[in-house]
Amino acid sequence: MNKFLNKQRTPILVLSVLFLALGFLWERNFLLAATAVAGFPILVKAVMALLQKSFSIELLVVIAITGALYLNEYNESSLVSFFFLFGDYLEARTLQKTRNSIQGLLDLVPAEALVMKDGVPVLVPVEEIEQGRIVLVKTGGKVPVDGTVVEGTGSIDQSSMTGESIPVYKQTGDAVFAGTVLEQGTLQIEATGVGEDTSFARMIELVEEAQETKTTAEKFLNRFAKWYTPAIIVLSFVVYFLTKNLHIAITFLVIACPGALVIGAPVSTVAGIGNAARQGVLYKGGEALEKMAKVDVALFDKTGTLTTGKPEVTLFEVFDPEKEQAVSEAVYFTEQVSEHPLGAAIMQFLAKRVNIKEHALKGEVVPGQGVKAVYKDTPVAVGNDALMETEGVPVPAPLAERLSALRNTGKTMMLIAINGKAEGIIGIEDPLKDGAKDAVQKLRDAGIQEIYMLSGDHDHTVQAVAKQLHLDGAMGSMKPDGKAEIVKKHKKAGKTVLMAGDGVNDAPALALADVGLAMGMGGADVSIETADVVLMAHEIQQVAIAKTIARRTVANIRENTAIAMGTVLLLLAGVLMERVGLSIGMFVHEASILAVILNAMRLIRK
């Protein structure tokens, strides 16, 4: 019955308005019809609540309507039932609107897509696309799958995923996501995620689940309403016995309804979570949003969070210029053994300088030190000071001092040794992300008092990066359990701690923090599952956005609570002073519901 009445909410409201108009303009008995039409859904909800042994707000309104009918106050009974029904209608429409703002994103995934079959594009339903198939997307087209570009170039609008409006250039090897739009170019994409397995589908699922959860404030208000409602019924009887005036007692009963108080927190939470999602920030629930508003200490992983996570060779120096080509070839040959990102960066840097077809089959990786191999019957070693010591390569004092100075600037320094002699040095840096410095300042502006960096990288590199970003501190050579201990330390000091990271090694700290934040849907699955907040893009700027939205949402909940409580107290005072009647009181009461709804809607526009 309740589901049926909810579906017929609009016709019932229209019919009650018609009967109200006829009642006030023509025949008074139509007011009885208006009371019956608008009051029936309220009565059904009240009875269903009583069957579940719960005193609902609807029960207060039913008692008030019954009392008004007993007093032959048809004007009052019809207006009370209409105003309450209209407030319920506004509440439902508002919550649906905020949820639809997220559901509307689903329209960004096309129903059909062009799939390459025998070199020819064929239009097929998206649900029939399988992993590994090649999908063709042309200018203006919507990307239907998660995948990797295998041919073509183009600019993609990823704002639906990341909140960033500036198009991103894509080429062979780059990842693309379902729900994004190809603004210019033509791409062939190998599908790696389809249907419910796309990042976009997971984003929608996360937001929908989050919007159903409750904040601490909501849970408190629901418990409060559970005891408040029967208390008001008892107080209304007290008012009747003291005043001997049934009209005042009924008015007291209706006006004391905590309607705006109960709806204020949920509508703010749903609006805040929806707004965050449109800006690429996924909160997994109202409690995560509430905790984020209180964060005063932020801990960041370095690689991939504050830096790009893509090492680049910024210094390649051969001591004897005449040997530069030979040394470059020896280094390239030797680094083929390595699977480390630093080795890949060196090979990428040297790829255009050398022309080597031989593969190093007998090289050796020395964990934590570097690599070594034999090139043209000559031993070659590329690595740190420890490797040089192991290989018996002397490092003159002036060179050691220079290496130390370069490391203090944030470079990871390596030595090149050929046939037991130092022949050159390599400097590698993991560049700061664009806007990282501004993002750190925005975090402070958003209320985060202390910002630290935790990293498994060498301490001198970590300290150099921290200095560039003006952080409050940094710790290098950190292992997963070490990061977790730092989180515990700050929590023990009474701080509300945010931990941001994107790797498997960050998962323990993410789980222990008050708020765990995973940087990007492309991060490790375990970090995304563990985190309370997920950023759709690897952009630190979004952390400040997440914090700002959380603060505004919590402030909005407090504003709505103040509006609701203030309205009830003023109206109750007016009733007891016999200055506020039943219909006027109900009108103001429903106006307060509209006020908290409109106040919450401000979160959607920000």
C-alpha positions in Angstrom: 0.0 0.0 0.0 2.8 2.4 1.0 4.6 1.9 -2.3 1.4 2.4 -4.3 0.7 5.7 -2.5 4.3 6.9 -3.0 3.8 6.3 -6.8 0.5 8.3 -6.7 2.0 11.1 -4.6 1.6 13.8 -7.4 -2.1 12.9 -8.3 -3.1 12.8 -4.6 -1.5 16.2 -4.1 -3.2 17.7 -7.1 -6.6 16.3 -6.1 -6.2 17.7 -2.6 -5.4 21.2 -4.0 -8.6 20.9 -6.2 -10.8 20.0 -3.2 -9.2 22.8 -1.1 -10.0 25.4 -3.8 -13.6 24.2 -4.1 -13.9 24.1 -0.3 -12.8 27.7 0.3 -14.5 29.1 -2.8 -17.7 27.2 -3.0 -18.8 24.4 -0.7 -17.3 23.8 2.8 -17.9 20.1 2.6 -15.2 19.8 -0.1 -12.7 20.6 2.8 -13.7 17.2 4.3 -12.8 15.6 0.9 -9.5 17.4 0.9 -8.8 16.2 4.4 -9.6 12.6 3.4 -7.5 12.6 0.2 -4.4 14.3 1.8 -4.9 12.6 5.2 -5.2 9.0 3.9 -1.5 8.5 3.0 -0.5 10.0 6.3 -2.8 7.6 8.2 -1.4 4.6 6.3 2.2 5.6 7.3 1.2 6.1 10.9 -0.6 2.7 11.1 2.4 0.9 9.5 4.7 2.6 12.0 2.5 1.5 15.0 2.5 -2.1 13.7 6.3 -1.9 13.9 5.9 -0.5 17.5 7.2 2.9 16.5 5.8 6.4 17.1 6.1 8.3 13.9 5.7 12.0 13.0 2.6 10.9 11.0 1.0 9.7 14.2 1.1 13.3 15.6 -0.4 14.7 12.5 -3.2 12.1 12.4 -4.1 12.9 16.0 -4.1 16.6 15.2 -6.3 16.1 12.1 -8.7 13.9 14.2 -8.9 16.6 16.9 -9.6 19.3 14.3 -12.4 17.2 12.8 -13.9 16.7 16.3 -14.0 20.4 16.7 -15.6 20.9 13.3 -12.5 22.9 12.2 -12.5 21.7 8.6 -10.3 24.6 7.5 -7.7 23.5 10.0 -7.9 19.7 9.2 -7.7 20.2 5.5 -4.8 22.7 5.7 -2.8 20.6 8.2 -3.2 17.4 6.0 -2.3 19.3 2.8 0.7 21.1 4.3 2.2 17.9 5.7 1.6 16.0 2.5 3.2 18.9 0.5 6.2 18.9 2.8 6.6 15.1 2.3 6.3 15.6 -1.4 9.1 18.2 -1.4 11.3 16.0 0.7 10.9 13.0 -1.6 11.5 15.1 -4.7 14.6 16.7 -3.3 16.2 13.4 -2.3 15.3 11.9 -5.6 16.8 14.9 -7.4 20.1 14.6 -5.6 20.3 10.9 -6.4 19.3 11.4 -10.0 22.2 13.9 -10.4 24.4 10.9 -10.0 22.2 8.4 -11.9 22.2 10.9 -14.8 25.9 10.2 -15.3 25.0 6.7 -16.5 23.7 8.4 -19.7 27.4 9.1 -20.5 27.9 5.5 -21.3 26.6 4.8 -24.8 24.1 1.9 -25.4 26.0 0.8 -28.5 29.6 0.9 -29.7 31.7 0.3 -32.8 33.7 -3.0 -32.4 36.4 -3.9 -35.0 35.7 -7.3 -36.6 38.1 -8.4 -39.4 39.3 -4.8 -39.7 35.7 -3.4 -40.2 33.8 -1.4 -37.5 30.5 -3.1 -36.5 27.9 -1.5 -34.3 27.0 -3.8 -31.3 25.3 -3.3 -27.9 27.7 -2.3 -25.2 26.8 -5.3 -23.0 28.0 -7.7 -25.7 31.5 -6.3 -25.8 34.1 -8.7 -24.4 37.5 -8.0 -22.8 40.2 -7.9 -25.4 38.0 -6.7 -28.2 39.1 -3.5 -30.1 36.6 -0.6 -29.9 36.6 2.3 -32.3 35.7 5.8 -31.0 35.5 8.8 -33.2 35.4 12.6 -32.5 32.4 13.4 -30.3 31.9 9.8 -29.3 31.6 8.5 -25.8 34.1 5.9 -24.6 32.1 2.7 -23.8 34.7 0.7 -22.0 37.8 0.9 -19.8 40.8 0.1 -22.0 44.2 0.9 -23.5 44.7 2.9 -26.7 46.3 0.7 -29.3 46.0 3.1 -32.2 45.4 6.8 -32.8 45.5 10.0 -30.8 43.0 12.3 -29.4 41.8 14.6 -26.6 39.4 13.2 -24.0 37.1 15.1 -21.6 37.5 13.1 -18.4 35.4 15.5 -16.2 32.8 12.8 -15.5 35.5 10.7 -13.9 38.0 13.2 -12.4 36.1 16.5 -12.2 38.9 18.0 -14.3 37.4 20.0 -17.2 40.6 20.3 -19.3 40.8 17.6 -22.0 43.6 15.1 -21.7 45.7 14.1 -24.7 45.7 10.3 -25.3 48.0 8.2 -27.4 49.1 4.6 -27.9 49.6 2.9 -24.5 47.5 5.4 -22.5 44.5 4.2 -20.4 41.0 5.5 -21.1 37.8 5.1 -19.1 34.2 4.4 -19.8 31.9 7.5 -19.5 34.5 9.9 -20.9 34.1 11.8 -24.2 36.5 12.0 -27.1 36.5 15.7 -28.1 38.9 15.4 -30.9 40.7 12.6 -32.8 40.1 8.9 -33.5 41.1 6.1 -31.1 41.1 2.3 -31.2 40.9 0.9 -27.7 41.5 -2.6 -26.4 38.8 -3.3 -23.8 40.1 -4.2 -20.4 36.9 -3.5 -18.4 33.4 -3.7 -19.6 29.9 -3.3 -18.1 29.9 -3.5 -14.3 33.7 -3.9 -14.3 34.5 -0.4 -15.5 35.8 2.3 -13.2 32.7 4.4 -14.1 30.3 1.7 -13.0 32.2 1.2 -9.7 32.0 4.9 -9.1 28.2 5.0 -9.5 27.9 2.0 -7.2 30.1 3.5 -4.5 28.1 6.8 -4.5 24.8 5.1 -4.4 25.9 3.0 -1.4 27.3 6.0 0.3 24.1 8.0 -0.1 22.3 5.3 1.8 24.5 5.4 4.8 24.0 7.8 7.7 26.2 10.2 9.5 26.6 10.3 13.3 24.4 13.3 13.4 21.6 11.5 11.4 21.8 8.5 13.7 21.5 10.7 16.8 18.6 12.7 15.3 16.8 9.4 14.5 17.2 8.2 18.1 16.1 11.6 19.3 13.0 11.5 17.2 12.2 8.0 18.4 11.8 9.3 22.0 10.7 12.8 21.1 7.5 11.8 19.4 5.9 10.0 22.3 7.1 12.7 24.6 5.3 15.3 22.5 2.1 13.3 22.7 2.4 13.2 26.5 3.1 16.9 26.7 0.1 17.8 24.5 -2.1 16.0 27.1 -0.4 18.1 29.8 -1.1 21.2 27.8 -4.8 20.2 27.5 -5.1 19.6 31.3 -3.5 22.9 32.1 -5.4 25.0 29.6 -8.6 23.0 29.1 -8.3 24.1 25.5 -8.3 21.2 23.0 -7.4 23.5 20.1 -4.2 24.7 21.8 -3.3 21.1 22.7 -3.8 19.9 19.1 -1.8 22.9 17.8 1.0 22.1 20.2 1.0 18.5 19.0 1.3 19.4 15.3 3.8 22.3 15.6 6.2 20.2 17.8 6.6 17.6 14.9 10.4 17.3 14.2 9.9 17.1 10.4 12.6 19.6 9.5 14.9 18.2 12.2 14.7 14.7 10.7 15.0 15.6 7.0 17.7 18.3 7.5 20.7 16.0 8.0 19.9 13.3 5.3 19.3 15.8 2.6 22.5 17.7 3.3 24.5 14.4 3.4 23.0 13.2 0.1 23.6 16.6 -1.6 27.2 16.8 -0.3 28.1 13.3 -1.4 26.5 13.9 -4.8 28.4 17.1 -5.3 31.7 15.5 -4.3 31.1 12.7 -6.8 30.6 15.1 -9.7 34.0 16.6 -8.8 35.8 13.3 -8.8 35.7 12.6 -5.0 33.9 9.4 -3.9 32.9 9.2 -0.3 32.0 5.7 0.9 29.5 7.0 3.4 28.2 9.8 5.5 30.6 9.0 8.4 33.6 9.3 6.2 32.4 12.7 5.1 31.8 13.7 8.7 35.3 12.6 9.8 36.9 14.3 6.8 35.5 17.6 8.1 37.4 17.1 11.3 40.8 16.1 9.8 43.7 18.2 11.2 46.7 16.0 10.3 47.3 14.7 6.7 49.9 12.0 5.9 50.8 11.5 2.2 52.8 8.8 0.4 55.3 10.4 -2.0 55.4 8.4 -5.2 52.3 8.8 -7.3 50.7 11.0 -4.7 52.8 14.1 -4.4 55.1 13.2 -7.3 54.2 11.8 -10.7 55.5 8.3 -10.0 57.3 8.4 -13.4 61.1 8.8 -12.8 63.0 10.9 -15.3 66.7 11.1 -16.0 67.7 14.7 -15.3 71.5 14.3 -15.3 73.6 11.9 -17.4 77.3 12.8 -17.3 80.3 10.9 -18.7 83.6 12.2 -17.2 85.5 11.7 -20.5 83.4 13.2 -23.4 85.2 11.1 -25.9 83.8 7.9 -24.2 80.2 9.2 -24.0 78.9 7.0 -26.8 80.6 3.9 -25.6 79.6 4.5 -22.0 75.9 5.1 -23.1 75.9 1.8 -25.0 77.3 -0.1 -22.0 74.8 1.4 -19.6 71.8 0.7 -22.0 73.0 -2.9 -22.4 73.4 -3.4 -18.7 70.0 -1.9 -17.7 68.2 -4.4 -19.9 68.6 -6.8 -16.9 66.7 -4.5 -14.6 62.9 -4.5 -14.0 63.1 -1.5 -11.7 61.3 1.8 -12.7 64.7 3.6 -12.5 66.2 1.1 -15.0 63.3 1.7 -17.4 63.8 5.5 -17.0 67.5 5.2 -18.0 66.7 3.0 -21.0 64.0 5.4 -22.2 66.5 8.3 -21.8 69.2 6.5 -23.8 67.0 4.8 -26.4 67.5 7.6 -29.0 71.3 7.8 -28.3 72.3 4.2 -28.9 71.6 1.4 -31.4 72.1 -1.8 -29.6 70.5 -5.1 -30.7 72.2 -7.4 -28.3 70.4 -8.5 -25.2 72.1 -8.8 -21.8 71.3 -12.5 -20.9 73.8 -12.9 -18.1 73.4 -9.7 -16.1 72.7 -9.6 -12.4 70.4 -7.5 -10.3 71.8 -6.6 -6.9 68.8 -5.8 -4.7 68.9 -2.3 -3.2 72.2 -1.5 -5.0 71.9 -1.7 -8.8 72.7 -3.9 -11.8 75.8 -5.4 -13.4 76.6 -7.2 -16.6 79.5 -7.9 -19.1 79.4 -5.9 -22.2 82.0 -6.6 -25.0 84.0 -8.7 -22.5 84.1 -5.7 -20.1 82.4 -5.7 -16.6 79.9 -2.9 -16.2 78.1 -1.8 -13.0 75.4 0.8 -12.6 74.2 1.6 -9.1 74.7 3.3 -5.8 77.7 3.7 -3.5 77.1 0.3 -2.0 77.4 -1.4 -5.3 80.6 0.4 -6.1 82.1 -0.7 -2.8 81.0 -4.3 -3.5 82.6 -4.2 -6.9 85.8 -2.6 -5.5 85.3 0.6 -7.5 87.1 3.6 -5.9 85.0 6.8 -5.5 87.3 9.8 -5.0 86.3 12.2 -2.1 85.4 15.1 -4.4 83.1 12.9 -6.4 81.5 11.5 -3.2 80.9 15.1 -2.0 79.3 16.1 -5.3 77.0 13.0 -5.2 75.9 13.9 -1.7 75.2 17.5 -2.7 73.1 16.3 -5.7 71.2 13.9 -3.5 70.3 16.7 -1.2 68.5 18.4 -4.1 66.2 15.4 -4.4 68.0 13.4 -7.1 68.6 9.7 -6.9 72.2 9.4 -7.8 73.9 6.4 -9.5 77.5 5.7 -10.6 78.6 4.1 -13.8 81.6 1.8 -13.5 83.4 0.2 -16.4 86.2 -2.3 -15.9 86.5 -1.2 -12.2 86.7 2.5 -12.8 84.0 5.3 -12.3 83.2 6.7 -15.7 80.1 8.8 -15.1 77.0 9.5 -13.0 73.3 9.4 -13.5 70.8 11.6 -11.7 67.1 10.6 -11.6 64.1 12.5 -10.2 60.5 11.8 -9.7 59.0 15.2 -10.6 56.5 16.9 -8.4 52.9 16.8 -9.7 51.7 20.0 -11.4 50.2 22.3 -8.8 51.4 20.2 -5.8 52.7 23.3 -4.0 49.4 25.2 -4.5 47.5 22.1 -3.4 49.4 21.9 -0.1 48.5 25.5 0.6 44.9 24.9 -0.2 44.9 22.0 2.2 46.1 24.3 4.9 43.4 26.9 3.9 40.8 24.1 4.2 41.7 23.6 7.9 44.5 20.9 7.9 47.0 22.1 10.4 49.9 19.6 9.9 51.0 17.9 6.6 53.6 15.1 6.5 55.1 12.9 3.9 55.9 9.1 4.4 57.8 7.3 1.7 59.9 4.2 1.1 62.4 6.3 -0.9 65.8 7.3 0.5 65.5 9.8 3.3 67.6 12.5 1.6 65.3 12.4 -1.5 62.2 12.6 0.7 63.5 15.5 2.7 64.4 17.4 -0.4 60.8 17.0 -1.8 59.3 18.0 1.6 61.4 21.1 1.6 60.1 22.1 -1.9 56.5 21.6 -0.7 57.0 23.4 2.7 55.7 20.3 4.6 55.8 20.0 8.4 57.9 16.9 8.2 58.9 13.9 6.2 60.2 10.4 6.8 62.0 8.2 4.3 62.9 4.5 4.1 59.4 3.7 5.5 57.9 0.2 5.4 54.2 -0.5 5.6 54.3 -1.2 9.3 56.3 2.0 9.9 53.6 4.1 8.1 50.9 2.4 10.3 52.9 3.3 13.4 53.0 6.9 12.4 49.2 6.9 12.0 48.9 5.4 15.5 51.2 8.0 17.0 49.2 11.0 15.7 45.9 9.4 16.7 47.2 8.8 20.2 48.0 12.5 20.4 44.3 13.2 19.8 44.5 14.2 16.2 42.1 13.3 13.4 44.3 11.7 10.8 44.0 11.5 7.0 46.3 9.0 5.2 46.5 9.3 1.4 48.2 6.7 -0.8 47.8 4.5 -3.8 49.8 1.3 -3.3 49.5 -2.0 -1.6 52.1 -0.9 0.9 49.8 2.0 1.9 46.8 -0.3 2.8 47.7 -0.9 6.5 48.0 2.8 7.2 44.8 3.6 5.2 42.9 1.1 7.3 44.2 2.6 10.6 43.7 6.2 9.8 40.5 8.0 10.7 40.1 8.7 7.0 41.9 6.6 4.5 42.1 8.2 1.0 43.0 6.3 -2.1 44.6 8.3 -4.9 42.9 7.4 -8.2 40.8 4.5 -9.4 43.9 3.2 -11.1 45.6 2.5 -7.8 46.0 -0.9 -6.2 42.6 -2.6 -5.6 43.5 -3.3 -1.9 44.0 0.4 -1.3 40.8 1.3 -2.9 38.9 -1.3 -1.0 40.5 -0.2 2.3 40.0 3.5 1.8 37.0 5.6 3.1 37.4 8.1 0.2 38.5 7.5 -3.3 39.7 10.1 -5.7 39.0 9.4 -9.4 42.2 11.1 -10.5 45.7 11.0 -9.2 45.5 14.7 -8.3 46.4 16.0 -4.9 44.2 19.1 -5.6 41.2 16.9 -5.1 42.1 16.3 -1.5 41.5 19.9 -0.7 38.2 19.7 -2.7 37.2 16.7 -0.6 38.0 18.5 2.7 36.2 21.7 1.6 33.0 19.8 0.6 33.1 17.8 3.9 33.4 21.0 6.0 30.6 22.7 4.1 28.3 19.7 4.3 28.8 19.3 8.1 28.2 23.1 8.5 25.1 22.8 6.4 23.8 20.0 8.7 24.3 22.2 11.7 22.5 25.1 10.0 19.6 22.9 9.2 19.4 21.6 12.8 19.4 25.2 14.0 16.7 26.2 11.6 14.5 23.2 12.6 14.9 23.6 16.4 14.6 27.4 16.2 11.4 27.2 14.3 9.8 24.6 16.6 10.8 26.6 19.8 9.4 29.9 18.4 6.2 28.2 17.3 5.7 26.5 20.6 6.1 29.7 22.4 3.6 31.3 20.1 1.1 28.5 20.7 1.4 28.7 24.5 0.9 32.5 24.2 -2.2 31.8 22.0 -0.6 33.9 19.2 -0.3 31.0 16.7 -3.2 28.9 15.4 -3.2 25.4 13.9 -3.2 26.2 10.2 -0.7 29.1 10.5 1.5 27.0 12.7 1.5 24.1 10.2 2.2 26.5 7.4 5.3 27.8 9.2 6.3 24.3 10.2 6.3 23.1 6.6 8.0 26.3 5.5 10.9 25.3 7.8 11.1 22.0 6.0 11.3 23.9 2.7 14.0 26.1 4.2 16.2 23.2 5.2 15.8 21.6 1.8 16.7 24.8 0.0 19.7 25.3 2.3 20.9 21.8 1.5 20.5 22.4 -2.2 23.2 25.1 -1.9 25.7 22.2 -1.6 24.8 21.0 -5.1 25.6 24.4 -6.6 29.0 24.8 -4.9 
